[in-house]
Amino acid sequence: MIVCVCHRISDREIARHARAGMGFDEIQFELGVATQCGQCEGCARDVVAQCSASCPSANIKLATNLQEGSTWQTSQPYLQLSPSA
């Protein structure tokens, strides 16, 4: 369903961005939703709220763990190549 007629933005597109962890302000900046006539703002905010509540972003937690310095655990040690003589 088209939510923003002025910029032809669908609810699916808004939902995709919201599921990626973006908030309404970020989606508005990225897509231009609710920046012209403003009639779609309420509906667009509802779509973002529904997606944010039902689909918390796992990628944010992963990025936080990586920033804290945790490393990937491997079952085999790295192979080191020695120069041929």
Backbone atoms as SQL, in Angstrom:
CREATE TABLE atoms (id INTEGER PRIMARY KEY, chain TEXT, resi INTEGER, resn TEXT, atom TEXT, x REAL, y REAL, z REAL);
INSERT INTO atoms VALUES
  (1, 'A', 1, 'MET', 'N', 0.852, -1.168, 0.000),
  (2, 'A', 1, 'MET', 'CA', 0.000, 0.000, 0.000),
  (3, 'A', 1, 'MET', 'C', 0.901, 1.236, 0.000),
  (4, 'A', 2, 'ILE', 'N', 0.558, 2.204, -0.808),
  (5, 'A', 2, 'ILE', 'CA', 1.294, 3.458, -0.847),
  (6, 'A', 2, 'ILE', 'C', 0.911, 4.290, 0.374),
  (7, 'A', 3, 'VAL', 'N', 1.893, 4.670, 1.164),
  (8, 'A', 3, 'VAL', 'CA', 1.668, 5.494, 2.346),
  (9, 'A', 3, 'VAL', 'C', 1.873, 6.959, 1.993),
  (10, 'A', 4, 'CYS', 'N', 2.984, 7.261, 1.344),
  (11, 'A', 4, 'CYS', 'CA', 3.316, 8.634, 0.964),
  (12, 'A', 4, 'CYS', 'C', 3.078, 8.791, -0.536),
  (13, 'A', 5, 'VAL', 'N', 1.998, 9.463, -0.868),
  (14, 'A', 5, 'VAL', 'CA', 1.643, 9.648, -2.277),
  (15, 'A', 5, 'VAL', 'C', 2.616, 10.619, -2.953),
  (16, 'A', 6, 'CYS', 'N', 3.046, 11.641, -2.233),
  (17, 'A', 6, 'CYS', 'CA', 3.938, 12.650, -2.806),
  (18, 'A', 6, 'CYS', 'C', 5.254, 12.052, -3.294),
  (19, 'A', 7, 'HIS', 'N', 5.794, 11.081, -2.544),
  (20, 'A', 7, 'HIS', 'CA', 7.076, 10.476, -2.895),
  (21, 'A', 7, 'HIS', 'C', 6.955, 9.012, -3.302),
  (22, 'A', 8, 'ARG', 'N', 5.721, 8.532, -3.370),
  (23, 'A', 8, 'ARG', 'CA', 5.417, 7.142, -3.737),
  (24, 'A', 8, 'ARG', 'C', 6.219, 6.142, -2.902),
  (25, 'A', 9, 'ILE', 'N', 6.022, 6.220, -1.600),
  (26, 'A', 9, 'ILE', 'CA', 6.692, 5.335, -0.647),
  (27, 'A', 9, 'ILE', 'C', 5.656, 4.372, -0.087),
  (28, 'A', 10, 'SER', 'N', 5.968, 3.080, -0.157),
  (29, 'A', 10, 'SER', 'CA', 5.020, 2.064, 0.313),
  (30, 'A', 10, 'SER', 'C', 5.273, 1.694, 1.770),
  (31, 'A', 11, 'ASP', 'N', 4.279, 1.045, 2.358),
  (32, 'A', 11, 'ASP', 'CA', 4.427, 0.556, 3.725),
  (33, 'A', 11, 'ASP', 'C', 5.516, -0.509, 3.807),
  (34, 'A', 12, 'ARG', 'N', 5.682, -1.279, 2.752),
  (35, 'A', 12, 'ARG', 'CA', 6.720, -2.318, 2.734),
  (36, 'A', 12, 'ARG', 'C', 8.118, -1.701, 2.778),
  (37, 'A', 13, 'GLU', 'N', 8.287, -0.610, 2.050),
  (38, 'A', 13, 'GLU', 'CA', 9.586, 0.057, 2.049),
  (39, 'A', 13, 'GLU', 'C', 9.895, 0.665, 3.416),
  (40, 'A', 14, 'ILE', 'N', 8.900, 1.282, 4.025),
  (41, 'A', 14, 'ILE', 'CA', 9.068, 1.843, 5.365),
  (42, 'A', 14, 'ILE', 'C', 9.371, 0.725, 6.361),
  (43, 'A', 15, 'ALA', 'N', 8.632, -0.377, 6.265),
  (44, 'A', 15, 'ALA', 'CA', 8.827, -1.510, 7.170),
  (45, 'A', 15, 'ALA', 'C', 10.221, -2.117, 7.009),
  (46, 'A', 16, 'ARG', 'N', 10.700, -2.215, 5.792),
  (47, 'A', 16, 'ARG', 'CA', 12.034, -2.778, 5.541),
  (48, 'A', 16, 'ARG', 'C', 13.103, -1.949, 6.250),
  (49, 'A', 17, 'HIS', 'N', 12.983, -0.636, 6.161),
  (50, 'A', 17, 'HIS', 'CA', 13.941, 0.247, 6.830),
  (51, 'A', 17, 'HIS', 'C', 13.810, 0.160, 8.355),
  (52, 'A', 18, 'ALA', 'N', 12.580, 0.064, 8.839),
  (53, 'A', 18, 'ALA', 'CA', 12.361, -0.036, 10.285),
  (54, 'A', 18, 'ALA', 'C', 12.926, -1.339, 10.828),
  (55, 'A', 19, 'ARG', 'N', 12.764, -2.428, 10.090),
  (56, 'A', 19, 'ARG', 'CA', 13.305, -3.721, 10.521),
  (57, 'A', 19, 'ARG', 'C', 14.827, -3.723, 10.518),
  (58, 'A', 20, 'ALA', 'N', 15.414, -2.842, 9.725),
  (59, 'A', 20, 'ALA', 'CA', 16.876, -2.717, 9.690),
  (60, 'A', 20, 'ALA', 'C', 17.392, -1.909, 10.872),
  (61, 'A', 21, 'GLY', 'N', 16.473, -1.410, 11.710),
  (62, 'A', 21, 'GLY', 'CA', 16.878, -0.701, 12.913),
  (63, 'A', 21, 'GLY', 'C', 16.781, 0.810, 12.826),
  (64, 'A', 22, 'MET', 'N', 16.234, 1.332, 11.738),
  (65, 'A', 22, 'MET', 'CA', 16.121, 2.777, 11.594),
  (66, 'A', 22, 'MET', 'C', 14.877, 3.292, 12.300),
  (67, 'A', 23, 'GLY', 'N', 14.975, 4.467, 12.897),
  (68, 'A', 23, 'GLY', 'CA', 13.842, 5.122, 13.512),
  (69, 'A', 23, 'GLY', 'C', 13.116, 5.992, 12.492),
  (70, 'A', 24, 'PHE', 'N', 11.998, 6.603, 12.919),
  (71, 'A', 24, 'PHE', 'CA', 11.200, 7.402, 11.988),
  (72, 'A', 24, 'PHE', 'C', 12.008, 8.546, 11.384),
  (73, 'A', 25, 'ASP', 'N', 12.760, 9.269, 12.209),
  (74, 'A', 25, 'ASP', 'CA', 13.525, 10.408, 11.697),
  (75, 'A', 25, 'ASP', 'C', 14.538, 9.988, 10.639),
  (76, 'A', 26, 'GLU', 'N', 15.194, 8.853, 10.855),
  (77, 'A', 26, 'GLU', 'CA', 16.161, 8.350, 9.879),
  (78, 'A', 26, 'GLU', 'C', 15.467, 7.921, 8.588),
  (79, 'A', 27, 'ILE', 'N', 14.321, 7.279, 8.725),
  (80, 'A', 27, 'ILE', 'CA', 13.562, 6.850, 7.551),
  (81, 'A', 27, 'ILE', 'C', 13.050, 8.072, 6.786),
  (82, 'A', 28, 'GLN', 'N', 12.600, 9.060, 7.513),
  (83, 'A', 28, 'GLN', 'CA', 12.120, 10.285, 6.881),
  (84, 'A', 28, 'GLN', 'C', 13.238, 10.949, 6.078),
  (85, 'A', 29, 'PHE', 'N', 14.428, 11.003, 6.637),
  (86, 'A', 29, 'PHE', 'CA', 15.562, 11.594, 5.945),
  (87, 'A', 29, 'PHE', 'C', 15.962, 10.765, 4.731),
  (88, 'A', 30, 'GLU', 'N', 15.982, 9.447, 4.884),
  (89, 'A', 30, 'GLU', 'CA', 16.414, 8.539, 3.824),
  (90, 'A', 30, 'GLU', 'C', 15.422, 8.485, 2.656),
  (91, 'A', 31, 'LEU', 'N', 14.135, 8.351, 2.968),
  (92, 'A', 31, 'LEU', 'CA', 13.130, 8.145, 1.929),
  (93, 'A', 31, 'LEU', 'C', 12.376, 9.407, 1.534),
  (94, 'A', 32, 'GLY', 'N', 12.351, 10.396, 2.411),
  (95, 'A', 32, 'GLY', 'CA', 11.590, 11.612, 2.125),
  (96, 'A', 32, 'GLY', 'C', 10.130, 11.514, 2.515),
  (97, 'A', 33, 'VAL', 'N', 9.763, 10.454, 3.230),
  (98, 'A', 33, 'VAL', 'CA', 8.370, 10.277, 3.645),
  (99, 'A', 33, 'VAL', 'C', 7.979, 11.397, 4.606),
  (100, 'A', 34, 'ALA', 'N', 6.772, 11.930, 4.446),
  (101, 'A', 34, 'ALA', 'CA', 6.208, 12.981, 5.302),
  (102, 'A', 34, 'ALA', 'C', 7.023, 14.270, 5.270),
  (103, 'A', 35, 'THR', 'N', 7.625, 14.577, 4.126),
  (104, 'A', 35, 'THR', 'CA', 8.398, 15.815, 4.018),
  (105, 'A', 35, 'THR', 'C', 7.761, 16.839, 3.086),
  (106, 'A', 36, 'GLN', 'N', 6.679, 16.452, 2.412),
  (107, 'A', 36, 'GLN', 'CA', 6.051, 17.410, 1.505),
  (108, 'A', 36, 'GLN', 'C', 4.731, 17.913, 2.069),
  (109, 'A', 37, 'CYS', 'N', 3.653, 17.183, 1.918),
  (110, 'A', 37, 'CYS', 'CA', 2.356, 17.669, 2.415),
  (111, 'A', 37, 'CYS', 'C', 2.116, 17.273, 3.869),
  (112, 'A', 38, 'GLY', 'N', 2.762, 16.171, 4.328),
  (113, 'A', 38, 'GLY', 'CA', 2.656, 15.754, 5.717),
  (114, 'A', 38, 'GLY', 'C', 1.450, 14.900, 6.064),
  (115, 'A', 39, 'GLN', 'N', 0.578, 14.621, 5.114),
  (116, 'A', 39, 'GLN', 'CA', -0.633, 13.848, 5.401),
  (117, 'A', 39, 'GLN', 'C', -0.342, 12.390, 5.761),
  (118, 'A', 40, 'CYS', 'N', 0.819, 11.895, 5.374),
  (119, 'A', 40, 'CYS', 'CA', 1.136, 10.484, 5.613),
  (120, 'A', 40, 'CYS', 'C', 1.906, 10.245, 6.910),
  (121, 'A', 41, 'GLU', 'N', 2.256, 11.274, 7.622),
  (122, 'A', 41, 'GLU', 'CA', 3.136, 11.127, 8.785),
  (123, 'A', 41, 'GLU', 'C', 2.579, 10.162, 9.828),
  (124, 'A', 42, 'GLY', 'N', 1.322, 10.278, 10.164),
  (125, 'A', 42, 'GLY', 'CA', 0.722, 9.399, 11.167),
  (126, 'A', 42, 'GLY', 'C', 0.783, 7.940, 10.768),
  (127, 'A', 43, 'CYS', 'N', 0.431, 7.654, 9.534),
  (128, 'A', 43, 'CYS', 'CA', 0.444, 6.275, 9.040),
  (129, 'A', 43, 'CYS', 'C', 1.883, 5.747, 8.988),
  (130, 'A', 44, 'ALA', 'N', 2.816, 6.578, 8.524),
  (131, 'A', 44, 'ALA', 'CA', 4.215, 6.165, 8.437),
  (132, 'A', 44, 'ALA', 'C', 4.775, 5.877, 9.823),
  (133, 'A', 45, 'ARG', 'N', 4.449, 6.720, 10.793),
  (134, 'A', 45, 'ARG', 'CA', 4.912, 6.489, 12.166),
  (135, 'A', 45, 'ARG', 'C', 4.321, 5.197, 12.735),
  (136, 'A', 46, 'ASP', 'N', 3.072, 4.905, 12.402),
  (137, 'A', 46, 'ASP', 'CA', 2.440, 3.658, 12.858),
  (138, 'A', 46, 'ASP', 'C', 3.170, 2.444, 12.303),
  (139, 'A', 47, 'VAL', 'N', 3.526, 2.489, 11.021),
  (140, 'A', 47, 'VAL', 'CA', 4.238, 1.368, 10.396),
  (141, 'A', 47, 'VAL', 'C', 5.581, 1.169, 11.090),
  (142, 'A', 48, 'VAL', 'N', 6.305, 2.255, 11.336),
  (143, 'A', 48, 'VAL', 'CA', 7.605, 2.164, 12.012),
  (144, 'A', 48, 'VAL', 'C', 7.431, 1.594, 13.416),
  (145, 'A', 49, 'ALA', 'N', 6.440, 2.063, 14.147),
  (146, 'A', 49, 'ALA', 'CA', 6.207, 1.586, 15.511),
  (147, 'A', 49, 'ALA', 'C', 5.860, 0.101, 15.526),
  (148, 'A', 50, 'GLN', 'N', 5.031, -0.343, 14.606),
  (149, 'A', 50, 'GLN', 'CA', 4.651, -1.760, 14.550),
  (150, 'A', 50, 'GLN', 'C', 5.854, -2.632, 14.237),
  (151, 'A', 51, 'CYS', 'N', 6.685, -2.206, 13.316),
  (152, 'A', 51, 'CYS', 'CA', 7.855, -3.009, 12.940),
  (153, 'A', 51, 'CYS', 'C', 8.912, -2.990, 14.026),
  (154, 'A', 52, 'SER', 'N', 9.103, -1.866, 14.660),
  (155, 'A', 52, 'SER', 'CA', 10.111, -1.766, 15.716),
  (156, 'A', 52, 'SER', 'C', 9.730, -2.609, 16.922),
  (157, 'A', 53, 'ALA', 'N', 8.440, -2.651, 17.246),
  (158, 'A', 53, 'ALA', 'CA', 7.977, -3.420, 18.399),
  (159, 'A', 53, 'ALA', 'C', 8.017, -4.918, 18.140),
  (160, 'A', 54, 'SER', 'N', 7.695, -5.332, 16.920),
  (161, 'A', 54, 'SER', 'CA', 7.605, -6.764, 16.623),
  (162, 'A', 54, 'SER', 'C', 8.913, -7.360, 16.135),
  (163, 'A', 55, 'CYS', 'N', 9.852, -6.557, 15.677),
  (164, 'A', 55, 'CYS', 'CA', 11.103, -7.065, 15.119),
  (165, 'A', 55, 'CYS', 'C', 12.293, -6.317, 15.688),
  (166, 'A', 56, 'PRO', 'N', 12.703, -6.602, 16.911),
  (167, 'A', 56, 'PRO', 'CA', 13.892, -5.924, 17.426),
  (168, 'A', 56, 'PRO', 'C', 15.106, -6.317, 16.598),
  (169, 'A', 57, 'SER', 'N', 16.016, -5.416, 16.440),
  (170, 'A', 57, 'SER', 'CA', 17.179, -5.637, 15.584),
  (171, 'A', 57, 'SER', 'C', 18.266, -6.417, 16.300),
  (172, 'A', 58, 'ALA', 'N', 18.606, -7.574, 15.756),
  (173, 'A', 58, 'ALA', 'CA', 19.690, -8.368, 16.312),
  (174, 'A', 58, 'ALA', 'C', 21.037, -7.822, 15.874),
  (175, 'A', 59, 'ASN', 'N', 21.079, -7.149, 14.729),
  (176, 'A', 59, 'ASN', 'CA', 22.355, -6.660, 14.219),
  (177, 'A', 59, 'ASN', 'C', 22.939, -5.559, 15.091),
  (178, 'A', 60, 'ILE', 'N', 22.156, -4.856, 15.839),
  (179, 'A', 60, 'ILE', 'CA', 22.658, -3.818, 16.730),
  (180, 'A', 60, 'ILE', 'C', 23.447, -4.467, 17.869),
  (181, 'A', 61, 'LYS', 'N', 22.935, -5.545, 18.418),
  (182, 'A', 61, 'LYS', 'CA', 23.625, -6.252, 19.499),
  (183, 'A', 61, 'LYS', 'C', 24.934, -6.831, 18.978),
  (184, 'A', 62, 'LEU', 'N', 24.950, -7.385, 17.788),
  (185, 'A', 62, 'LEU', 'CA', 26.159, -7.948, 17.218),
  (186, 'A', 62, 'LEU', 'C', 27.209, -6.855, 17.048),
  (187, 'A', 63, 'ALA', 'N', 26.816, -5.706, 16.526),
  (188, 'A', 63, 'ALA', 'CA', 27.755, -4.608, 16.338),
  (189, 'A', 63, 'ALA', 'C', 28.312, -4.148, 17.681),
  (190, 'A', 64, 'THR', 'N', 27.488, -4.113, 18.707),
  (191, 'A', 64, 'THR', 'CA', 27.951, -3.721, 20.033),
  (192, 'A', 64, 'THR', 'C', 28.983, -4.715, 20.541),
  (193, 'A', 65, 'ASN', 'N', 28.714, -6.012, 20.373),
  (194, 'A', 65, 'ASN', 'CA', 29.664, -7.033, 20.817),
  (195, 'A', 65, 'ASN', 'C', 30.990, -6.908, 20.083),
  (196, 'A', 66, 'LEU', 'N', 30.952, -6.608, 18.811),
  (197, 'A', 66, 'LEU', 'CA', 32.180, -6.475, 18.047),
  (198, 'A', 66, 'LEU', 'C', 32.972, -5.257, 18.500),
  (199, 'A', 67, 'GLN', 'N', 32.287, -4.183, 18.852),
  (200, 'A', 67, 'GLN', 'CA', 32.974, -2.987, 19.316),
  (201, 'A', 67, 'GLN', 'C', 33.624, -3.215, 20.674),
  (202, 'A', 68, 'GLU', 'N', 33.067, -4.094, 21.475),
  (203, 'A', 68, 'GLU', 'CA', 33.623, -4.381, 22.793),
  (204, 'A', 68, 'GLU', 'C', 34.884, -5.231, 22.704),
  (205, 'A', 69, 'GLY', 'N', 35.203, -5.707, 21.525),
  (206, 'A', 69, 'GLY', 'CA', 36.435, -6.451, 21.348),
  (207, 'A', 69, 'GLY', 'C', 36.289, -7.955, 21.417),
  (208, 'A', 70, 'SER', 'N', 35.080, -8.469, 21.409),
  (209, 'A', 70, 'SER', 'CA', 34.940, -9.919, 21.410),
  (210, 'A', 70, 'SER', 'C', 35.382, -10.452, 20.049),
  (211, 'A', 71, 'THR', 'N', 35.934, -11.638, 20.050),
  (212, 'A', 71, 'THR', 'CA', 36.441, -12.210, 18.809),
  (213, 'A', 71, 'THR', 'C', 35.654, -13.457, 18.454),
  (214, 'A', 72, 'TRP', 'N', 35.739, -13.837, 17.212),
  (215, 'A', 72, 'TRP', 'CA', 35.085, -15.055, 16.750),
  (216, 'A', 72, 'TRP', 'C', 35.863, -16.248, 17.279),
  (217, 'A', 73, 'GLN', 'N', 35.149, -17.239, 17.738),
  (218, 'A', 73, 'GLN', 'CA', 35.785, -18.455, 18.217),
  (219, 'A', 73, 'GLN', 'C', 35.864, -19.434, 17.052),
  (220, 'A', 74, 'THR', 'N', 37.032, -19.993, 16.836),
  (221, 'A', 74, 'THR', 'CA', 37.199, -20.975, 15.771),
  (222, 'A', 74, 'THR', 'C', 37.564, -22.309, 16.390),
  (223, 'A', 75, 'SER', 'N', 37.211, -23.372, 15.722),
  (224, 'A', 75, 'SER', 'CA', 37.509, -24.695, 16.258),
  (225, 'A', 75, 'SER', 'C', 38.896, -25.166, 15.848),
  (226, 'A', 76, 'GLN', 'N', 39.463, -24.568, 14.804),
  (227, 'A', 76, 'GLN', 'CA', 40.788, -24.970, 14.357),
  (228, 'A', 76, 'GLN', 'C', 41.709, -23.755, 14.383),
  (229, 'A', 77, 'PRO', 'N', 42.963, -23.958, 14.771),
  (230, 'A', 77, 'PRO', 'CA', 43.889, -22.829, 14.767),
  (231, 'A', 77, 'PRO', 'C', 44.211, -22.414, 13.329),
  (232, 'A', 78, 'TYR', 'N', 44.646, -21.187, 13.201),
  (233, 'A', 78, 'TYR', 'CA', 45.027, -20.689, 11.886),
  (234, 'A', 78, 'TYR', 'C', 46.278, -21.419, 11.404),
  (235, 'A', 79, 'LEU', 'N', 46.347, -21.640, 10.103),
  (236, 'A', 79, 'LEU', 'CA', 47.521, -22.256, 9.510),
  (237, 'A', 79, 'LEU', 'C', 48.531, -21.168, 9.191),
  (238, 'A', 80, 'GLN', 'N', 49.752, -21.366, 9.566),
  (239, 'A', 80, 'GLN', 'CA', 50.807, -20.414, 9.248),
  (240, 'A', 80, 'GLN', 'C', 51.702, -21.034, 8.193),
  (241, 'A', 81, 'LEU', 'N', 51.908, -20.309, 7.137),
  (242, 'A', 81, 'LEU', 'CA', 52.746, -20.798, 6.055),
  (243, 'A', 81, 'LEU', 'C', 54.172, -20.313, 6.277),
  (244, 'A', 82, 'SER', 'N', 55.115, -21.222, 6.193),
  (245, 'A', 82, 'SER', 'CA', 56.493, -20.822, 6.313),
  (246, 'A', 82, 'SER', 'C', 57.080, -20.698, 4.919),
  (247, 'A', 83, 'PRO', 'N', 58.032, -19.800, 4.748),
  (248, 'A', 83, 'PRO', 'CA', 58.621, -19.621, 3.414),
  (249, 'A', 83, 'PRO', 'C', 59.356, -20.878, 2.970),
  (250, 'A', 84, 'SER', 'N', 59.276, -21.188, 1.695),
  (251, 'A', 84, 'SER', 'CA', 59.974, -22.358, 1.138),
  (252, 'A', 84, 'SER', 'C', 61.446, -22.028, 0.988),
  (253, 'A', 85, 'ALA', 'N', 62.258, -23.005, 1.270),
  (254, 'A', 85, 'ALA', 'CA', 63.695, -22.772, 1.148),
  (255, 'A', 85, 'ALA', 'C', 64.247, -23.452, -0.068);
